Amino acid sequence: MRFGVGTGSFRAPVRYGLRAALLATVLVIPQAGADTLQDALVKTYQSNPQLLAERANLRATDEEVSQAIAQWRPRISINADYAKIHSESKTDGLPRSLARTEPWSADVTATQTVFAGGRILAQRRQADASVSAGRARLRSTEQSVFLDTISSYMNVVRDESVLKLNEANVGLLKKQLEAAQARFDVGEITRTDVAQAEARLAAGLASETSSQAALKASRLAFERSVGEAPGTLDTKPPVPALPETEVQAREIANVQNPALVGARAQEDAARYGIDFAVGQMLPTVTVQASYGRSGQERGPAETIGDDTRLLATAIVPLYQGGAEWSAVRQAKEINNRARLSVEDARRATDEGVQNAWEAYRAARSSSEANRQQVKAAEIAFEGVQQEQEVGSRTTLDVLNQQQELLNARVALVRTERDEVVASYSLLSAVGKLTAQDLELPVQVYDPVENYDMQTWRPFGGATYEK
């Protein structure tokens, strides 16, 4: 063991340089003007194609109500025809006979369904239930794309921090290798110590490369969700307000979880499907009124006639080969399946809330434990460096403790990411991860607006896009 002025002349500067560099990697200060998580969610809400496509899908579902309502309205048609007929006849011994006639006709017919066995009402109610299910799907899609954005946002924050830690670690390892080489040159340590420093540097470079690739993938995922590449991100987004207890979370989910809400709406639609099937076996009564005019020109003469009709028709199905009864049985089984799907959705929702609650608790506890681990690792690293100064610790001891400190800091970065994502996952599980619930500064899409505009619209092909 060697001590002296020569030894301390390069040990102390290296030691304090390493300490300063390590501290610099810990202080991650959010920059002014950084993009916040709220900014990312706003951009997602306004431009995410998956969300916009689901809105269009809901607007298409709204048209099912309009089509059902149309069955109550009269059907009006106009028919017209016109012809020119040239005929020629010849009888033996008589001159050839030529004739030209121009018959024409036009009529307008209006047909009104008076009674359809309740099928039209059932179809309207079934369409309304489908709209409710579609709104639940839209809410589910909104939550899904928001959670994707939050995850990709926090992944970028995490991977940028991990990359900075690995880059700083590589810089420290390079300095340690230089110090080890200098000490080897004066005979204080062996070639083995230098090789250990070289091996640890190679491992650090490999970790740096891996973290660069991970960051690239996270940035691409962010760009896909948000629509643009991430800039400088706020590294400490706030955790949202959450239910106070697990019981409260489960109660909220029972009312608001979109998967459960959608399953209940599908059950309603299936129940009205039974009414529609039964209506196929009931009478149908229609009333038809028509007015027509026809004429025919034959040479200089023209004949014109008017025709006015009022017709009531009743169709009573007696036997259709058993198909109508099969349709009723089928509708009942579809309703039975939908009813069981509600129970399955309820159980899945309850399980999802409990898992999300436990995941958030675990992530929060892990973050606190990792903060304590980082503090302890920093103290240990400082102590090992001091002990190396007096020769009671080897180069490998310092390298190992430095790796422990790096691992602790990386673990803290990861658990802080997990804590934020888990909090929003819990919101998603209860059904409150929406623009309205998060109070985002956007004009919230209102599906009722299109429904009210289009369902009673009797004509016109313009669509409402927003």
C-alpha positions as CSV (number, residue, x, y, z in Angstrom):
1,M,0.0,0.0,0.0
2,R,1.6,3.3,-1.1
3,F,0.9,6.8,0.1
4,G,2.6,10.0,-0.8
5,V,2.3,13.3,-2.4
6,G,2.6,11.8,-5.9
7,T,-0.4,9.5,-5.3
8,G,-2.7,12.2,-4.0
9,S,-1.8,14.6,-6.8
10,F,-4.0,12.8,-9.2
11,R,-6.4,10.8,-7.0
12,A,-8.1,13.9,-5.4
13,P,-8.9,15.7,-8.7
14,V,-10.4,12.5,-10.2
15,R,-12.4,11.8,-7.1
16,Y,-13.9,15.3,-6.9
17,G,-14.5,15.4,-10.7
18,L,-16.4,12.1,-10.5
19,R,-18.5,13.4,-7.6
20,A,-19.4,16.6,-9.5
21,A,-20.4,14.7,-12.6
22,L,-22.5,12.3,-10.7
23,L,-24.4,15.1,-9.0
24,A,-25.0,16.7,-12.3
25,T,-26.8,13.6,-13.5
26,V,-29.3,13.8,-10.6
27,L,-30.4,17.3,-11.0
28,V,-32.9,17.1,-13.8
29,I,-34.5,20.5,-13.8
30,P,-37.6,21.1,-16.1
31,Q,-36.8,23.8,-18.7
32,A,-39.0,26.8,-19.0
33,G,-41.4,26.5,-21.9
34,A,-41.2,22.7,-22.0
35,D,-44.1,20.8,-23.6
36,T,-46.4,19.5,-20.9
37,L,-48.4,16.3,-20.7
38,Q,-51.5,18.4,-21.1
39,D,-50.2,19.8,-24.3
40,A,-49.6,16.3,-25.7
41,L,-53.1,15.2,-24.7
42,V,-54.7,18.3,-26.4
43,K,-52.8,17.5,-29.7
44,T,-53.9,13.9,-29.4
45,Y,-57.5,14.8,-28.9
46,Q,-57.5,17.2,-31.9
47,S,-55.6,15.1,-34.4
48,N,-55.3,11.4,-33.5
49,P,-56.6,9.5,-36.5
50,Q,-57.8,6.5,-34.5
51,L,-60.0,8.8,-32.4
52,L,-61.2,10.8,-35.4
53,A,-62.1,7.6,-37.1
54,E,-64.2,6.4,-34.2
55,R,-66.1,9.7,-34.2
56,A,-66.9,9.1,-37.9
57,N,-68.0,5.6,-37.0
58,L,-70.3,6.9,-34.4
59,R,-71.8,9.4,-36.8
60,A,-72.4,6.5,-39.2
61,T,-74.2,4.7,-36.4
62,D,-76.4,7.7,-35.8
63,E,-77.8,7.2,-39.3
64,E,-79.3,3.9,-38.2
65,V,-81.7,5.9,-36.1
66,S,-82.5,8.2,-39.1
67,Q,-83.1,5.1,-41.2
68,A,-85.5,3.6,-38.6
69,I,-87.4,6.9,-38.3
70,A,-87.7,6.9,-42.1
71,Q,-89.9,3.8,-41.9
72,W,-92.6,6.0,-40.4
73,R,-92.6,8.5,-43.2
74,P,-94.5,8.1,-46.5
75,R,-92.8,6.9,-49.6
76,I,-93.6,9.0,-52.7
77,S,-92.8,8.1,-56.2
78,I,-93.5,9.5,-59.7
79,N,-93.7,7.3,-62.8
80,A,-93.9,8.5,-66.4
81,D,-93.6,6.9,-69.8
82,Y,-93.9,7.9,-73.4
83,A,-93.8,5.9,-76.6
84,K,-94.1,6.3,-80.4
85,I,-95.6,3.3,-82.2
86,H,-95.5,3.0,-85.9
87,S,-97.5,0.0,-87.3
88,E,-97.9,-1.2,-90.8
89,S,-100.4,-3.9,-92.1
90,K,-101.2,-5.3,-95.6
91,T,-104.1,-7.4,-96.7
92,D,-104.2,-9.1,-100.1
93,G,-106.0,-7.1,-102.6
94,L,-106.1,-4.0,-100.4
95,P,-103.6,-1.1,-100.2
96,R,-101.0,-1.0,-97.4
97,S,-102.3,0.5,-94.1
98,L,-100.0,2.7,-91.9
99,A,-100.8,3.8,-88.3
100,R,-99.0,6.0,-85.8
101,T,-99.8,6.3,-82.1
102,E,-98.1,8.1,-79.2
103,P,-99.3,6.8,-75.9
104,W,-98.1,8.4,-72.6
105,S,-98.8,8.2,-68.9
106,A,-97.7,9.8,-65.6
107,D,-98.7,9.0,-62.1
108,V,-97.7,9.9,-58.5
109,T,-98.0,7.4,-55.7
110,A,-97.8,7.8,-51.9
111,T,-97.6,4.8,-49.6
112,Q,-97.9,5.1,-45.8
113,T,-97.3,2.2,-43.4
114,V,-100.0,2.4,-40.8
115,F,-99.1,-0.7,-38.7
116,A,-96.0,-3.0,-39.0
117,G,-96.4,-5.2,-36.0
118,G,-94.2,-3.0,-33.8
119,R,-91.2,-3.6,-36.0
120,I,-90.6,0.0,-36.7
121,L,-90.7,1.0,-33.1
122,A,-88.4,-1.9,-32.2
123,Q,-86.0,-0.9,-34.9
124,R,-85.9,2.7,-33.7
125,R,-85.2,1.6,-30.1
126,Q,-82.6,-0.9,-31.3
127,A,-80.9,1.8,-33.3
128,D,-80.9,4.1,-30.2
129,A,-79.3,1.4,-28.2
130,S,-76.6,0.9,-30.9
131,V,-75.9,4.6,-30.7
132,S,-75.4,4.4,-26.9
133,A,-73.0,1.5,-27.5
134,G,-71.2,3.5,-30.1
135,R,-70.8,6.4,-27.7
136,A,-69.3,4.0,-25.2
137,R,-66.9,2.7,-27.8
138,L,-65.9,6.3,-28.6
139,R,-65.2,7.0,-24.9
140,S,-63.2,3.8,-24.7
141,T,-61.2,4.8,-27.8
142,E,-60.6,8.2,-26.3
143,Q,-59.3,6.6,-23.1
144,S,-57.1,4.2,-25.1
145,V,-55.4,6.8,-27.2
146,F,-54.9,9.1,-24.2
147,L,-53.3,6.2,-22.3
148,D,-51.1,5.5,-25.3
149,T,-50.0,9.2,-25.4
150,I,-49.4,9.3,-21.6
151,S,-47.3,6.1,-21.8
152,S,-45.3,7.3,-24.8
153,Y,-44.8,10.7,-23.2
154,M,-43.5,9.2,-20.0
155,N,-41.4,6.6,-21.9
156,V,-39.6,9.5,-23.7
157,V,-39.0,11.2,-20.3
158,R,-37.8,8.0,-18.8
159,D,-35.5,7.0,-21.7
160,E,-34.0,10.5,-22.0
161,S,-33.2,10.4,-18.4
162,V,-31.7,6.9,-18.6
163,L,-29.7,7.9,-21.6
164,K,-28.3,10.9,-19.7
165,L,-27.4,8.7,-16.8
166,N,-25.6,6.2,-19.1
167,E,-23.8,9.0,-20.9
168,A,-22.6,10.4,-17.6
169,N,-21.6,7.0,-16.5
170,V,-19.5,6.4,-19.6
171,G,-17.8,9.8,-19.0
172,L,-17.1,8.7,-15.4
173,L,-15.8,5.3,-16.5
174,K,-13.5,7.0,-19.0
175,K,-12.0,9.2,-16.3
176,Q,-11.7,6.2,-14.0
177,L,-9.9,4.3,-16.7
178,E,-7.5,7.2,-17.2
179,A,-6.9,7.4,-13.5
180,A,-6.4,3.6,-13.3
181,Q,-3.9,3.8,-16.1
182,A,-2.0,6.6,-14.4
183,R,-1.9,4.7,-11.2
184,F,-0.7,1.6,-13.0
185,D,2.0,3.6,-14.7
186,V,3.4,4.6,-11.3
187,G,3.0,1.0,-9.9
188,E,0.2,1.7,-7.5
189,I,-2.2,-0.9,-9.0
190,T,-1.9,-4.0,-11.2
191,R,-2.9,-4.6,-14.8
192,T,-5.9,-6.4,-13.5
193,D,-7.3,-3.2,-12.1
194,V,-6.9,-1.5,-15.4
195,A,-8.6,-4.4,-17.2
196,Q,-11.5,-4.2,-14.8
197,A,-11.9,-0.5,-15.6
198,E,-11.8,-1.3,-19.3
199,A,-14.4,-4.0,-19.0
200,R,-16.7,-1.7,-17.1
201,L,-16.3,1.0,-19.7
202,A,-17.2,-1.4,-22.5
203,A,-20.3,-2.5,-20.6
204,G,-21.2,1.2,-20.1
205,L,-20.9,1.9,-23.8
206,A,-23.2,-1.0,-24.6
207,S,-25.8,0.3,-22.1
208,E,-25.5,3.7,-23.7
209,T,-26.2,2.3,-27.2
210,S,-29.2,0.3,-25.9
211,S,-30.6,3.4,-24.2
212,Q,-30.3,5.4,-27.5
213,A,-32.3,2.7,-29.3
214,A,-34.9,2.7,-26.6
215,L,-35.3,6.4,-26.8
216,K,-35.7,6.3,-30.5
217,A,-38.5,3.8,-30.3
218,S,-40.2,5.9,-27.6
219,R,-40.0,9.0,-29.7
220,L,-41.5,7.3,-32.7
221,A,-44.4,5.9,-30.5
222,F,-45.0,9.5,-29.2
223,E,-45.1,10.9,-32.7
224,R,-47.6,8.3,-33.8
225,S,-50.0,9.1,-30.9
226,V,-49.6,12.9,-30.9
227,G,-48.8,13.6,-34.5
228,E,-45.5,15.3,-34.1
229,A,-42.1,14.5,-32.6
230,P,-41.5,15.3,-29.0
231,G,-39.7,18.5,-28.1
232,T,-38.4,19.4,-24.6
233,L,-40.8,17.6,-22.3
234,D,-41.8,18.5,-18.7
235,T,-40.1,15.7,-16.7
236,K,-42.4,16.0,-13.7
237,P,-46.1,15.9,-14.9
238,P,-48.6,16.1,-12.1
239,V,-50.4,13.1,-10.9
240,P,-54.2,13.4,-11.5
241,A,-56.8,13.5,-8.8
242,L,-57.7,9.9,-8.1
243,P,-60.5,8.1,-6.1
244,E,-59.8,8.1,-2.4
245,T,-60.4,4.4,-1.9
246,E,-60.5,1.3,-3.9
247,V,-64.2,0.9,-3.0
248,Q,-65.0,4.3,-4.4
249,A,-63.0,3.5,-7.6
250,R,-65.1,0.4,-8.1
251,E,-68.3,2.2,-7.6
252,I,-67.4,4.9,-10.2
253,A,-66.3,2.2,-12.7
254,N,-69.6,0.4,-12.3
255,V,-71.3,3.6,-13.7
256,Q,-68.7,5.1,-16.0
257,N,-66.4,2.3,-17.4
258,P,-67.1,2.4,-21.1
259,A,-66.7,-1.3,-21.7
260,L,-69.5,-2.0,-19.1
261,V,-71.7,0.8,-20.4
262,G,-71.3,-0.5,-23.9
263,A,-72.2,-4.0,-22.9
264,R,-75.4,-2.8,-21.2
265,A,-76.3,-0.9,-24.3
266,Q,-75.7,-4.0,-26.5
267,E,-78.0,-5.9,-24.2
268,D,-80.7,-3.3,-24.7
269,A,-80.3,-3.6,-28.5
270,A,-80.5,-7.4,-28.3
271,R,-83.7,-7.2,-26.3
272,Y,-85.3,-4.9,-28.9
273,G,-84.2,-7.4,-31.5
274,I,-86.6,-9.9,-30.0
275,D,-89.5,-7.4,-30.4
276,F,-88.5,-6.9,-34.0
277,A,-88.5,-10.7,-34.7
278,V,-91.9,-11.1,-33.1
279,G,-93.2,-8.2,-35.2
280,Q,-92.3,-10.2,-38.3
281,M,-95.3,-12.5,-37.5
282,L,-97.8,-9.7,-37.0
283,P,-100.0,-8.1,-39.6
284,T,-98.8,-5.2,-41.8
285,V,-101.2,-2.5,-42.9
286,T,-100.4,0.1,-45.5
287,V,-102.4,2.8,-47.3
288,Q,-101.6,3.9,-50.8
289,A,-103.0,6.9,-52.7
290,S,-102.2,7.5,-56.4
291,Y,-103.2,9.9,-59.1
292,G,-102.4,9.3,-62.8
293,R,-103.1,10.7,-66.2
294,S,-102.6,8.9,-69.5
295,G,-103.2,9.7,-73.1
296,Q,-102.8,8.5,-76.6
297,E,-102.5,10.4,-79.9
298,R,-103.7,8.6,-83.0
299,G,-103.4,10.9,-85.9
300,P,-105.1,14.1,-85.3
301,A,-107.1,12.6,-82.4
302,E,-106.0,12.5,-78.8
303,T,-107.5,10.6,-75.9
304,I,-106.8,11.7,-72.3
305,G,-107.9,10.0,-69.1
306,D,-107.4,10.5,-65.3
307,D,-107.1,7.8,-62.7
308,T,-107.4,8.4,-58.9
309,R,-106.9,5.5,-56.5
310,L,-107.0,4.9,-52.7
311,L,-105.9,1.5,-51.6
312,A,-105.6,-0.1,-48.1
313,T,-103.6,-3.3,-47.9
314,A,-103.4,-5.7,-44.9
315,I,-100.9,-8.6,-45.0
316,V,-101.3,-11.2,-42.4
317,P,-98.5,-13.8,-42.3
318,L,-99.8,-17.3,-41.6
319,Y,-96.9,-19.6,-42.2
320,Q,-93.5,-18.9,-43.6
321,G,-91.9,-22.3,-43.3
322,G,-90.9,-21.8,-39.7
323,A,-88.3,-19.2,-40.5
324,E,-90.1,-16.6,-38.4
325,W,-90.1,-18.7,-35.3
326,S,-86.4,-19.5,-35.9
327,A,-85.7,-15.8,-36.0
328,V,-87.5,-15.3,-32.7
329,R,-85.5,-18.1,-31.0
330,Q,-82.3,-16.7,-32.5
331,A,-83.1,-13.2,-31.2
332,K,-83.7,-14.6,-27.7
333,E,-80.3,-16.4,-27.7
334,I,-78.6,-13.3,-28.9
335,N,-80.2,-11.4,-26.0
336,N,-79.1,-14.2,-23.6
337,R,-75.5,-13.9,-24.9
338,A,-75.6,-10.1,-24.5
339,R,-76.9,-10.4,-20.9
340,L,-74.1,-12.8,-20.0
341,S,-71.6,-10.4,-21.7
342,V,-72.8,-7.7,-19.3
343,E,-71.9,-9.9,-16.3
344,D,-68.5,-10.7,-17.9
345,A,-67.8,-7.0,-18.6
346,R,-68.8,-6.2,-15.0
347,R,-66.3,-8.8,-13.6
348,A,-63.6,-7.7,-16.0
349,T,-64.2,-4.0,-15.0
350,D,-64.0,-4.9,-11.3
351,E,-60.8,-6.9,-11.9
352,G,-59.3,-4.1,-13.9
353,V,-60.0,-1.5,-11.3
354,Q,-58.5,-3.6,-8.5
355,N,-55.4,-4.4,-10.6
356,A,-55.0,-0.8,-11.5
357,W,-55.4,0.3,-7.9
358,E,-52.7,-2.2,-6.7
359,A,-50.4,-1.3,-9.6
360,Y,-50.6,2.4,-8.6
361,R,-50.0,1.6,-4.9
362,A,-47.0,-0.6,-5.8
363,A,-45.5,2.0,-8.2
364,R,-45.9,4.8,-5.6
365,S,-44.2,2.6,-2.9
366,S,-41.5,1.6,-5.3
367,S,-40.7,5.2,-6.1
368,E,-40.3,6.1,-2.5
369,A,-38.2,3.0,-1.8
370,N,-36.0,3.8,-4.8
371,R,-35.5,7.4,-3.6
372,Q,-34.2,6.0,-0.3
373,Q,-32.0,3.5,-2.3
374,V,-30.5,6.4,-4.3
375,K,-29.7,8.3,-1.2
376,A,-28.0,5.3,0.4
377,A,-26.1,4.4,-2.8
378,E,-24.8,8.0,-3.0
379,I,-23.5,7.8,0.6
380,A,-22.0,4.4,-0.1
381,F,-20.3,5.6,-3.2
382,E,-18.8,8.6,-1.4
383,G,-17.6,6.3,1.3
384,V,-16.0,3.8,-1.1
385,Q,-14.1,6.6,-2.8
386,Q,-12.8,7.9,0.5
387,E,-11.8,4.5,1.5
388,Q,-10.0,4.0,-1.8
389,E,-7.9,7.1,-1.0
390,V,-6.4,5.3,2.0
391,G,-6.0,2.1,0.2
392,S,-8.7,0.0,2.0
393,R,-10.8,-0.3,-1.2
394,T,-9.8,-1.5,-4.7
395,T,-10.7,-0.2,-8.1
396,L,-13.2,-2.9,-8.5
397,D,-14.9,-1.8,-5.3
398,V,-15.3,1.7,-6.6
399,L,-16.6,0.4,-10.0
400,N,-19.1,-1.9,-8.3
401,Q,-20.5,0.9,-6.1
402,Q,-20.7,3.2,-9.0
403,Q,-22.7,0.6,-10.9
404,E,-25.0,0.2,-7.8
405,L,-25.6,3.9,-7.8
406,L,-26.3,4.0,-11.5
407,N,-28.7,1.1,-11.2
408,A,-30.5,2.8,-8.3
409,R,-30.9,6.0,-10.3
410,V,-32.2,4.2,-13.4
411,A,-34.6,2.2,-11.2
412,L,-35.9,5.5,-9.7
413,V,-36.4,7.0,-13.2
414,R,-38.4,3.9,-14.2
415,T,-40.6,3.7,-11.1
416,E,-41.4,7.4,-11.4
417,R,-42.5,6.8,-14.9
418,D,-44.5,3.8,-13.7
419,E,-46.2,5.8,-11.0
420,V,-47.5,8.5,-13.4
421,V,-48.7,5.9,-16.0
422,A,-50.3,3.8,-13.2
423,S,-52.2,6.8,-11.9
424,Y,-53.7,7.5,-15.4
425,S,-54.3,3.7,-15.9
426,L,-56.5,3.8,-12.8
427,L,-58.4,6.7,-14.2
428,S,-58.9,4.8,-17.4
429,A,-60.1,1.7,-15.5
430,V,-62.8,3.7,-13.7
431,G,-63.8,5.5,-17.0
432,K,-62.6,9.0,-16.2
433,L,-59.7,9.4,-18.6
434,T,-61.4,11.7,-21.0
435,A,-60.9,15.3,-22.2
436,Q,-64.0,16.4,-20.2
437,D,-62.9,14.7,-17.0
438,L,-59.3,15.9,-17.4
439,E,-60.6,19.4,-18.1
440,L,-58.4,19.8,-21.1
441,P,-58.5,23.3,-22.8
442,V,-60.3,22.0,-25.9
443,Q,-63.7,22.1,-27.4
444,V,-65.1,18.8,-26.3
445,Y,-66.7,16.7,-29.0
446,D,-70.4,16.4,-28.4
447,P,-71.9,13.3,-30.1
448,V,-75.4,14.5,-29.3
449,E,-75.0,17.4,-31.6
450,N,-74.7,15.2,-34.7
451,Y,-77.4,12.9,-33.4
452,D,-79.9,15.8,-33.1
453,M,-78.9,17.2,-36.4
454,Q,-79.1,14.1,-38.5
455,T,-81.7,11.7,-37.0
456,W,-84.8,13.6,-38.0
457,R,-83.3,15.0,-41.2
458,P,-85.6,14.0,-44.2
459,F,-83.2,14.7,-47.0
460,G,-79.7,16.0,-47.8
461,G,-76.3,14.3,-48.2
462,A,-74.1,16.7,-46.3
463,T,-72.3,15.3,-43.3
464,Y,-71.2,16.8,-40.0
465,E,-67.5,16.5,-39.3
466,K,-65.8,17.9,-36.2
